[in-house]
Each structure stands twice: as structure tokens, then as C-alpha cells.
Amino acid sequence: MQYLKKIGTLTTLLAATMAFGTETALAATVKVTMHAMETTVKIDNKGTEYPAWTFGGHIPGPVIRVKEGDIVDFELINDATNKESHSMDFHAAVVDVLKEFAPVKPGETKRFKFDAKYPGVFMYHCGAMPMHQHIARGMYGIIIVDPKEGYTKEYPKPDREYVLVQGQFFPKADDHHAIMENQGWTNTLINGKIFHYDPVHDPAASLALVAKPGELVRIFYVNANVNLPAAIHPIAGIWERVYPSGNPRNVLYGISTYSMGVADAATLDIVSPKDRATNNAIVDHTMGAAMRGAITVLMNTPDADPKMGKGDNILPR
């Protein structure tokens, strides 16, 4: 995975080199370019192919990460090979829905800017009609807006970070009427695949999230379901802190299960026992969703890969 984070300073090059955590970072302009791509993706660990509509050829689209106060300079290119119009709806943006979020025809490009005014975790998705079909077919992702003040006592620096984006899978991609009525969904996707990080329930799964015992693991979670809320619970653990909408000013402590509406997002912290190896299963406790794919295994072992959950490795593909 590659971040779509190419920073050009708005006032001085100093803003591009200031580390996250300083209190007086200057605003930067972050250039983000995405291609709307109608392509085939693999939606399970066996390699089953699906005719998806995507941002950048993947479900979910690329992780966008900026800092509170940054200006996002966004460009959407609707590839000429596509058949459908597509658009971009950032839940982190305060703009004009009829202007910035307007659809873009195949072969055309749209560019707009917005201020990342609010820290947190937000969904982005295609807003072209029928919107529910575009989302269901894979046109969604996450934008993280880090707080300008950096890490604090109430928002401590994590040892590892992971992105989890949940979505409903409708195999009959062309039946947008059924999608709207919540009919025909068969599975739940986590970062684009059924049981993506769950070798327990799917022997074909080759990935799991990892950390060392006692580390603070921060999960950026987006519920990109078309129709269903989610109840996010870490089996064999408790959320140390939950930040609704990912905003550090919204903090809850000692939460067992956090409920998220459709298009909702949250930042969730978990700390495993430091004196032993353990495992957690991060699930949508709506059992119909969990047993259809919404189970993610977090393995806490002393030999955890030091690169996982850091830098560009917060959304394992």
C-alpha cells in the first residue's frame, strides 16, 4: 500500500519536515490524485474475482492521511475505459455537494480543494447515482486527519496502527434495486476480502494483524456497509479508549463494544497483557456479519514483525 500523501508547503518548506507531535506545525497543501477504475478484484483468500468499481484498483481505496489544518488538493480522474460516471464524497470536507461532489464522466477529470478542519477518521466514497451501487461495488475508503496538537496524555502515541474498513458484499453487482433493499448480500469484506485477516476461520487466509505483548495498538475503523450498522468488539480484550469519529476530543474509556452507524468511523485503542503472548479477534458482534467475514485476528507475540502496523504497513493487502 502506498499513501496518497505528497506534501507541498503552503507557506514554507518547514511544514513538510515537521514531525507529527509538534505543537506549531504550519499548514500544508496535500496533493491527492485518484483514478476511478472499473476493474476486477479478488474478494476472498481463494482468489475469487469480482467486477468492482474502485478508487485506484483496490477495495478499499488508498489511505489518505493529512494533518488538521492542511489543505487537500484533490483530483479525480475517471479513466476513459470506464462506462460509468463517478465522483468523490469526502466526509471530512465542508464544501458544496452540487459542485465539488458532482459526477465526472468517463475520460474527464475533476479537481477541488478543501480544508481538513476537523481531526478524526472519515469515510470517503463515490456519490454518483445510484450511490448505493457504487459503494457496494467497492468505491470507498478512509481519510485520517491527525490532530494539529499531536499526541497528548488523552491521545497517546501508539506502538502500531491498523486500518480496517468494513463493507457488505453483494455478488449480483448489477442489481442495484436489490442492494438498496439490502437483499442478496452474502458476505462481509474487511479491507476488501472475506475473512481477510482470519486464518482461524479461513485456512486460505495468509495475513493477520500483529503486535508485541503490551503494545498500544490503534485501529482506525470505518463502517462502509451500505445498509447495516456494526458493533465492533475485541474478543478477549477491551478497548482501552474509543474516539468517536476519531476525534481526540471525543474519548471514551474501557469500552467492550462500540456501535457504529452506516458511514460512521472511530479510532479504537487496545493494549494486550505485556507478560504473555495472546490473541484477539476484532469482530462485528452482529453475528450475521461476523460469520460472513467480519473477523480480524490480532496476534500479540514477542516475535511480531517490527514493520507491521507502521508507516505504509497500516493497511496490509
C-alpha positions in Angstrom: 0.0 0.0 0.0 1.2 3.5 -0.8 0.0 6.6 0.9 -1.5 9.3 -1.2 0.4 11.9 0.7 2.6 14.2 -1.3 3.2 17.4 0.7 3.9 20.7 -0.9 4.2 23.5 1.5 1.7 26.4 1.5 3.9 28.9 3.2 7.3 27.4 3.8 9.1 24.1 3.4 9.3 23.8 7.1 5.8 22.4 7.2 6.8 19.4 5.1 9.6 18.4 7.6 7.9 18.9 10.9 7.2 15.6 12.6 3.8 14.8 13.9 3.6 15.7 17.5 4.9 19.2 17.4 2.5 21.9 18.5 3.2 24.6 15.9 3.1 22.8 12.6 2.3 25.0 9.6 -0.5 24.3 7.2 0.5 22.3 4.1 -1.2 21.6 0.8 -1.5 17.9 0.2 -1.9 16.8 -3.4 -4.1 13.7 -3.8 -4.8 12.1 -7.2 -7.1 9.1 -7.7 -8.2 7.1 -10.7 -11.8 5.8 -10.8 -11.2 2.3 -12.2 -13.8 -0.3 -13.2 -11.8 -3.5 -12.8 -11.7 -7.0 -11.4 -10.6 -7.6 -7.9 -10.2 -10.6 -5.6 -12.7 -10.6 -2.8 -11.6 -13.6 -0.8 -8.4 -15.5 0.1 -9.1 -18.1 -2.6 -8.8 -15.5 -5.3 -12.5 -15.3 -6.3 -12.8 -12.4 -8.8 -15.5 -9.7 -8.8 -16.3 -6.9 -11.2 -15.6 -4.0 -8.9 -15.7 -0.2 -9.3 -12.8 1.2 -7.3 -10.5 4.1 -6.5 -7.1 3.0 -7.6 -7.9 -0.6 -8.4 -8.4 -1.7 -4.8 -11.1 -2.2 -2.2 -10.9 0.0 -0.1 -9.2 2.8 -2.0 -5.9 4.3 -0.9 -5.4 5.6 2.7 -5.3 9.3 2.7 -3.5 10.9 5.7 -3.2 14.6 6.4 -3.0 16.9 9.4 -5.7 19.1 10.8 -5.5 22.5 9.1 -4.0 21.0 5.9 -5.5 21.9 2.5 -6.3 18.8 0.5 -5.9 19.5 -3.3 -7.8 16.6 -4.8 -8.0 15.4 -8.4 -10.3 12.6 -9.6 -9.6 11.1 -13.0 -12.4 9.0 -14.4 -10.5 6.7 -16.8 -11.6 6.8 -20.3 -12.0 3.0 -20.4 -14.8 3.2 -17.8 -18.5 3.0 -18.6 -19.9 4.9 -15.6 -19.7 8.4 -14.2 -18.0 8.5 -10.8 -17.4 11.2 -8.1 -15.8 11.7 -4.7 -17.6 12.4 -1.5 -15.2 13.2 1.4 -16.9 13.0 4.8 -14.0 15.2 6.1 -14.9 18.0 3.7 -17.1 21.1 4.1 -17.9 22.1 0.5 -20.8 22.2 -2.0 -22.4 18.8 -2.7 -23.6 20.1 -6.1 -20.2 21.4 -7.1 -17.2 19.6 -5.6 -19.0 16.3 -5.3 -20.6 16.4 -8.8 -20.2 13.3 -11.0 -17.3 13.0 -13.5 -17.9 11.4 -16.9 -15.5 8.7 -18.3 -12.5 10.4 -19.8 -12.9 13.5 -17.7 -11.2 14.9 -14.6 -12.4 16.9 -11.6 -10.3 18.9 -9.2 -11.2 20.7 -6.0 -9.7 21.7 -2.7 -11.0 21.6 0.9 -9.6 22.4 4.4 -9.1 19.5 6.7 -10.7 21.4 9.5 -11.6 18.6 11.9 -9.3 15.9 13.2 -10.6 12.4 13.1 -11.3 9.4 10.9 -13.7 9.7 8.0 -15.1 7.6 5.2 -14.8 8.7 1.6 -16.9 7.2 -1.2 -18.3 7.7 -4.7 -21.5 9.7 -4.7 -22.6 9.1 -8.3 -26.1 7.6 -8.7 -27.1 5.0 -7.9 -24.9 5.8 -4.9 -25.6 2.6 -3.0 -24.4 0.5 -6.0 -21.2 2.5 -6.4 -20.4 2.0 -2.7 -21.4 -1.7 -2.7 -19.1 -2.4 -5.7 -16.1 -1.0 -3.8 -15.8 2.7 -4.2 -15.0 3.7 -0.6 -12.0 4.3 1.6 -10.6 6.2 4.6 -9.1 9.6 5.3 -7.3 10.1 8.5 -6.9 13.7 9.8 -4.3 13.8 12.6 -4.8 16.4 15.3 -2.6 19.5 14.9 -1.5 19.4 18.5 -0.1 15.9 18.0 -0.1 13.3 20.7 -1.2 14.1 24.3 -2.0 12.3 27.5 -5.5 11.7 26.3 -4.4 10.7 22.8 -1.1 8.9 23.4 1.3 7.8 20.7 0.5 4.2 19.6 3.1 1.5 19.0 1.2 0.3 16.0 -1.7 1.4 13.8 -4.0 -0.5 11.6 -6.8 0.5 9.2 -10.0 -1.7 9.0 -12.7 -0.8 6.5 -15.8 -3.0 6.6 -18.2 -3.4 3.7 -21.1 -5.5 2.6 -20.6 -7.9 -0.4 -23.4 -8.2 -2.9 -22.4 -10.8 -5.6 -25.1 -9.6 -8.0 -23.3 -6.4 -8.7 -25.7 -5.1 -11.4 -28.9 -5.4 -9.3 -28.9 -2.0 -7.6 -32.5 -2.4 -6.7 -31.7 -5.4 -4.5 -28.7 -3.6 -3.0 -31.0 -0.7 -2.0 -33.4 -3.1 -0.3 -30.5 -4.9 1.4 -31.3 -8.1 -0.5 -28.7 -10.6 -1.7 -25.7 -9.7 0.4 -23.8 -12.8 1.2 -20.6 -11.8 3.0 -18.7 -9.1 4.8 -15.5 -7.6 3.5 -12.7 -6.4 5.7 -10.3 -4.3 3.6 -11.8 -5.8 0.5 -11.8 -9.5 1.4 -13.9 -12.1 3.3 -12.0 -13.2 6.4 -9.1 -11.2 5.2 -7.0 -11.5 8.3 -8.5 -14.6 9.9 -6.6 -17.9 9.4 -8.7 -19.4 12.1 -12.0 -19.4 10.1 -10.4 -19.4 6.7 -7.3 -21.7 6.2 -6.6 -19.8 2.9 -6.0 -16.6 4.8 -2.3 -15.7 4.8 -2.5 -12.5 6.9 -3.2 -11.4 10.4 -2.6 -8.2 12.4 0.4 -8.5 14.7 1.8 -6.7 17.7 4.1 -7.4 20.7 2.6 -8.1 24.1 1.8 -4.9 26.0 1.9 -2.6 22.9 -0.7 0.0 22.3 -2.4 -0.8 19.0 -4.6 1.8 17.4 -7.3 0.7 15.0 -8.8 3.2 12.5 -12.2 1.7 11.7 -14.7 2.7 9.1 -18.2 1.1 8.6 -18.6 1.3 4.9 -21.6 -1.0 4.9 -24.4 0.1 2.6 -27.2 -0.6 5.0 -26.1 -2.2 8.2 -24.7 -0.8 11.5 -21.7 -2.5 13.1 -20.9 -3.4 16.7 -17.1 -3.6 17.0 -15.8 -5.8 19.8 -12.2 -7.1 20.5 -12.8 -10.7 21.7 -10.6 -11.4 24.7 -9.9 -7.7 25.2 -11.4 -4.4 26.0 -11.0 -1.1 24.1 -8.7 1.0 26.3 -10.0 4.1 24.6 -12.5 4.8 21.9 -12.6 8.1 20.0 -15.9 8.5 18.2 -15.4 9.9 14.7 -11.7 9.6 15.5 -11.6 13.0 17.1 -9.2 13.0 20.1 -11.6 15.4 21.9 -14.2 12.6 21.9 -12.8 10.0 24.3 -14.5 7.0 26.0 -12.7 4.6 28.4 -12.9 0.9 28.9 -15.4 0.1 26.2 -16.3 -3.6 25.4 -18.3 -3.0 22.2 -18.6 0.2 20.2 -21.6 0.6 17.9 -21.1 2.4 14.6 -23.8 3.5 12.2 -23.6 3.3 8.5 -20.7 5.5 7.2 -19.6 6.0 10.8 -15.9 5.8 11.9 -13.9 5.6 15.0 -10.4 5.3 16.4 -10.1 2.4 18.9 -7.1 1.6 21.1 -6.3 -1.8 22.6 -3.5 -2.9 24.9 -2.7 -6.6 25.4 -1.2 -8.2 28.5 2.5 -7.5 28.5 3.6 -10.7 30.3 2.3 -13.3 27.8 1.5 -13.9 24.2 -2.2 -13.6 23.5 -4.6 -13.2 20.6 -7.7 -11.0 20.0 -10.4 -11.3 17.4 -11.8 -7.9 16.3 -15.3 -8.6 15.2 -18.6 -7.0 14.2 -20.6 -8.6 17.0 -23.6 -8.7 14.7 -23.1 -12.4 14.3 -24.6 -12.4 10.8 -21.8 -10.1 9.7 -19.0 -11.8 11.8 -19.7 -15.3 10.5 -19.8 -13.9 6.9 -16.3 -12.4 7.1 -16.1 -9.7 9.7 -13.5 -11.3 11.9 -9.9 -10.0 12.2 -7.3 -11.8 14.2 -4.7 -9.7 16.2 -1.8 -11.8 17.3 0.3 -10.4 20.2 3.6 -12.3 20.2 7.2 -11.3 21.1 8.4 -12.1 17.5 5.8 -9.8 15.8 7.1 -8.3 12.6 8.5 -4.9 13.5 7.3 -3.4 10.2 3.7 -4.3 10.5 1.3 -1.6 11.7 3.9 1.1 11.0 4.5 3.6 8.1 2.9 2.3 4.9 2.0 -1.0 6.5 -1.2 0.1 8.3 -3.4 -1.5 5.7 -2.0 -4.9 4.8 -3.0 -6.1 1.3 
